[in-house]
Amino acid sequence: MLVLVAPGQGAQTPGFLTPWLDLPGVEDRLREWSAAIDLDLVHYGTAADADEIRDTAVAQPLLVASALLSAGQLFPTAGDLSRLVGAVAGHSVGELAAAALTGVLSEEEAMRLVRKRGLAMAEAAAVTETGMSALLGGEQDVVLPHLEKLGLTPANVNGAGQIVAAGTAEQLAALAEDKPEGTRRVVPLKVAGAFHTHHMAPAVSVLESAVAELTPAAPHTRYVSNKDGAVVAGGPEVVARLVGQVANPVRWDLCMETFKELGVTAMIEAAPGGTLVGLAKRALPGVTTLALKTPEDLDAARALIAEHAGAEVTPAE
């Protein structure tokens, strides 16, 4: 059983979209989305530097666009994806890509919504100096009480010995000086704020208004939610979870547990892939994984799909 996943913020690197623009139709679609959301995705995906694409309002639309474009090369239609993929999920902002890939939202709806999400979260992050740090190693039942003691939120519980803490700059400085027992390293993340915490509450209100005009469809393929790892069958429920997720922790560990329960045998991570495949290699032993980094990975991905989904996938026109 094949799982398709979309990465979250922090996966982007300067110029990562450049090779994808050589594929037929990709640049045209990027320019269409750019016009729709008033953001030059071609520039930011090819020519912008690391500081420019670290901006939350830029990074989030860029990542959703990249996931949709790269997955579209493997699954040109909704029918292809629903026939060949057993479940879809996204990490944090990747959930908006997952919602579009499973047909809950159209691609343009997802792009418009992620643009509003990125702007709202950037604005919320500007109120107080906040951030996030990854804790590598340590037992969950030791790490979580330690974070609570410092006033920090476990914003991403990623499994495979990785928890991301979020809070104020002062709280994160205290964590760096006093890390939990068993934790090997505390790594500050290059993000603009304490995402998936109460600091993002203003962004939730913005998104609640933004989704009121949408008419989401039921997902055509299993959609696995960050909230609790549940498979969500209703379109309105998926969208409600997308809104609430902004100020609540990402439980990627529970998503991977669900993949396991569903019988996952292979995972493909949409571009810019790597992070979620790395977690899966540690948490899902025996599962074959592949990260889409450049178009050169597409042939290997098609071979993987043919093996684990039982059908041959032709290149997108």
C-alpha positions in Angstrom: 0.0 0.0 0.0 1.4 3.3 -1.1 1.2 6.5 1.0 1.8 10.0 -0.6 3.0 12.8 1.8 3.7 16.5 1.5 6.4 18.2 3.5 6.0 21.2 5.8 7.8 24.5 6.3 11.5 24.4 6.5 11.9 21.9 3.7 12.4 24.7 1.1 15.9 25.6 -0.1 17.0 28.3 -2.6 16.4 27.4 -6.2 14.7 24.1 -5.4 12.0 24.6 -8.1 14.4 25.4 -10.9 14.7 21.9 -12.4 10.9 21.4 -12.2 10.3 24.4 -14.5 11.9 22.4 -17.4 8.9 20.1 -17.4 6.1 20.8 -19.9 3.3 23.0 -18.4 4.9 23.6 -15.0 6.0 27.2 -15.4 2.6 28.1 -16.9 0.8 26.6 -14.0 3.1 28.4 -11.5 2.5 31.7 -13.3 -1.3 31.1 -13.1 -1.1 30.5 -9.4 1.2 33.5 -9.0 -1.4 35.7 -10.6 -4.2 34.3 -8.5 -2.4 34.9 -5.2 -0.3 37.9 -6.1 3.0 36.2 -5.3 5.7 35.5 -7.9 6.2 31.8 -7.2 8.6 31.4 -10.1 11.0 34.1 -8.7 10.8 32.7 -5.1 11.3 29.1 -6.3 14.3 29.8 -8.5 16.1 33.1 -7.8 15.3 34.1 -4.2 17.8 33.6 -1.4 17.3 31.6 1.9 16.1 34.7 3.8 13.5 35.5 1.3 12.0 32.1 1.2 12.1 31.7 5.0 9.4 34.4 5.2 6.3 32.5 6.3 4.1 34.3 3.8 6.3 33.1 1.0 7.4 29.7 2.2 3.9 28.3 2.7 2.5 28.9 -0.8 5.8 27.9 -2.3 5.7 24.5 -0.6 2.1 23.7 -1.4 2.8 24.7 -5.1 5.8 22.4 -5.2 4.0 19.4 -3.7 1.1 19.8 -6.2 3.4 20.2 -9.2 5.6 17.2 -8.3 2.8 14.9 -7.3 1.0 15.9 -10.5 3.8 14.4 -12.6 3.1 11.0 -11.1 -0.7 11.2 -10.8 -2.0 13.4 -13.6 -5.6 13.0 -12.7 -7.7 12.4 -9.5 -8.6 9.0 -10.9 -4.9 8.0 -11.1 -4.2 9.1 -7.6 -7.3 7.4 -6.0 -6.6 4.2 -7.9 -2.9 4.0 -7.0 -2.5 5.7 -3.6 -3.8 4.2 -0.4 -3.6 7.3 1.8 -2.4 11.0 1.6 -1.2 13.2 4.4 0.8 16.5 4.7 2.9 17.8 7.5 1.6 21.2 8.8 1.2 23.4 5.7 1.6 20.2 3.6 -2.0 19.4 4.8 -3.3 22.0 2.3 -1.5 20.2 -0.5 -3.0 16.9 0.8 -6.5 18.5 0.7 -6.0 19.5 -2.9 -4.5 16.1 -3.9 -7.5 14.3 -2.4 -10.0 16.6 -4.1 -11.3 18.3 -0.9 -10.2 21.6 -2.4 -9.3 22.6 -6.0 -5.7 23.4 -6.5 -6.5 27.1 -6.9 -8.6 27.1 -3.7 -5.7 25.5 -1.8 -3.3 28.1 -3.2 -5.5 31.0 -2.3 -6.1 29.6 1.2 -2.4 28.9 1.9 -1.6 32.5 0.8 -4.0 33.8 3.4 -2.7 31.3 6.0 0.9 32.4 5.4 0.1 36.1 5.7 -2.0 35.6 8.8 0.6 33.4 10.5 3.4 35.9 9.6 1.3 38.7 11.1 0.6 36.7 14.3 4.3 35.8 14.6 5.2 39.5 14.5 3.4 40.3 17.8 5.9 38.6 20.1 9.4 37.3 19.4 8.8 33.5 19.2 10.3 30.5 17.5 10.8 26.8 17.4 13.5 24.3 18.3 13.8 20.6 17.5 14.8 18.2 20.3 16.6 15.1 19.0 16.5 12.0 21.1 14.9 11.6 24.5 11.8 9.7 25.6 8.4 11.4 25.0 7.3 10.9 28.6 10.4 12.7 29.8 10.5 15.5 27.1 6.9 16.6 27.3 6.8 17.4 31.1 10.1 19.2 30.8 8.7 21.4 28.0 5.6 22.1 30.1 7.8 23.1 33.0 9.5 25.7 30.8 6.1 27.0 29.4 6.9 25.6 25.9 4.4 23.8 23.6 5.3 20.5 21.9 4.2 22.0 18.5 5.3 19.0 16.4 5.4 15.5 17.8 7.1 13.9 14.9 8.0 10.4 16.2 11.3 8.8 15.6 12.8 10.6 18.6 12.0 14.1 17.4 9.8 16.7 19.1 9.7 20.4 18.1 9.2 22.9 20.9 7.7 26.3 20.3 7.4 29.4 22.5 9.0 32.7 23.2 12.6 33.5 22.6 13.2 33.5 26.4 11.6 30.1 26.8 13.6 28.6 24.0 16.8 30.1 25.4 16.0 28.4 28.7 15.5 25.1 26.9 18.9 25.4 25.2 20.5 25.8 28.7 18.4 23.1 30.3 17.5 20.3 27.8 15.5 17.3 28.9 17.3 14.2 30.1 18.2 11.9 27.3 18.0 14.6 24.6 21.1 14.7 22.4 20.6 18.1 20.8 18.4 21.1 20.7 18.4 22.7 17.2 16.8 26.1 16.6 14.7 26.1 13.5 14.7 28.7 10.8 11.1 29.7 11.2 9.5 33.1 11.9 7.3 32.1 15.0 5.8 29.7 17.4 3.6 27.8 14.9 0.9 25.4 16.2 0.6 27.2 19.5 -1.7 29.7 21.1 0.5 32.4 19.6 -1.2 31.7 16.3 -4.8 32.2 17.6 -5.2 35.4 15.5 -4.5 33.5 12.3 -7.2 31.0 13.2 -9.8 33.7 13.1 -8.6 34.9 9.7 -8.8 31.4 8.3 -12.3 30.8 9.7 -13.5 33.7 7.6 -11.5 32.6 4.6 -13.0 29.1 4.5 -16.6 30.2 5.0 -16.9 30.7 1.2 -15.6 27.2 0.3 -17.7 24.1 -0.5 -15.3 21.3 0.2 -15.8 17.9 -1.3 -15.3 14.5 0.4 -11.8 13.2 -0.2 -11.5 10.6 -3.0 -8.5 9.0 -1.2 -7.9 8.4 2.5 -6.9 11.7 4.1 -4.9 11.3 7.3 -5.1 14.3 9.7 -2.3 15.9 11.7 -4.6 16.5 14.6 -4.8 12.9 15.8 -3.8 10.6 12.9 -7.4 9.9 12.1 -8.7 9.1 8.6 -11.2 11.9 7.8 -14.0 11.1 5.4 -15.8 14.5 5.2 -14.7 17.5 3.3 -16.0 20.1 5.8 -14.3 18.2 8.6 -11.0 18.2 6.7 -11.3 22.0 6.3 -12.2 22.6 9.9 -9.1 20.7 11.0 -7.0 22.7 8.6 -8.1 25.9 10.3 -7.7 24.6 13.9 -4.3 23.0 13.1 -2.7 26.4 12.8 -2.8 26.8 16.6 -2.6 23.2 17.7 0.2 20.6 17.7 1.1 18.5 14.7 0.9 14.8 15.6 2.9 13.3 12.8 3.8 10.4 15.0 0.1 9.4 15.0 -0.1 9.9 11.3 2.7 7.3 10.9 0.9 5.0 13.3 -2.1 5.2 11.0 0.0 4.4 8.0 1.2 1.3 9.7 -2.3 0.2 10.7 -3.4 0.7 7.1 -0.6 -1.6 5.9 1.8 0.9 4.3 4.5 -0.8 2.2 5.9 2.3 0.4 5.9 6.1 0.9 6.6 8.9 -1.6 7.3 12.4 -0.4 6.4 15.2 -2.8 9.0 17.9 -3.5 10.9 19.3 -1.8 11.1 15.8 -0.2 13.5 14.4 2.4 12.3 15.4 5.9 9.3 13.0 6.1 11.1 10.2 4.4 13.9 10.6 7.1 11.3 10.2 9.9 9.7 7.2 8.2 13.0 5.4 7.8 13.3 5.4 11.6 9.7 5.0 12.6 8.5 2.7 9.8 11.2 0.0 9.3 10.7 -2.1 6.3 8.7 0.5 4.4 10.3 1.5 1.1 10.6 5.3 0.8 11.4 7.8 -1.9 11.8 11.6 -1.7 11.1 13.7 -4.8 13.9 16.2 -4.9 14.3 16.8 -8.6 12.6 15.5 -11.8 15.4 12.9 -12.0 13.6 11.1 -9.2 10.4 10.6 -11.2 11.4 7.4 -13.0 12.3 5.7 -9.7 9.0 6.9 -8.2 7.0 5.5 -11.1 8.8 2.1 -10.6 8.0 2.2 -6.9 4.3 3.0 -7.7 4.2 0.1 -10.2 5.5 -2.3 -7.6 3.5 -1.2 -4.6 0.2 0.0 -6.2 0.1 -2.8 -8.8 -0.2 -0.5 -11.9 2.1 1.4 -14.3 2.0 5.2 -14.1 2.7 7.1 -17.3 4.4 10.5 -17.3 2.2 13.5 -17.1 1.7 15.4 -20.4 
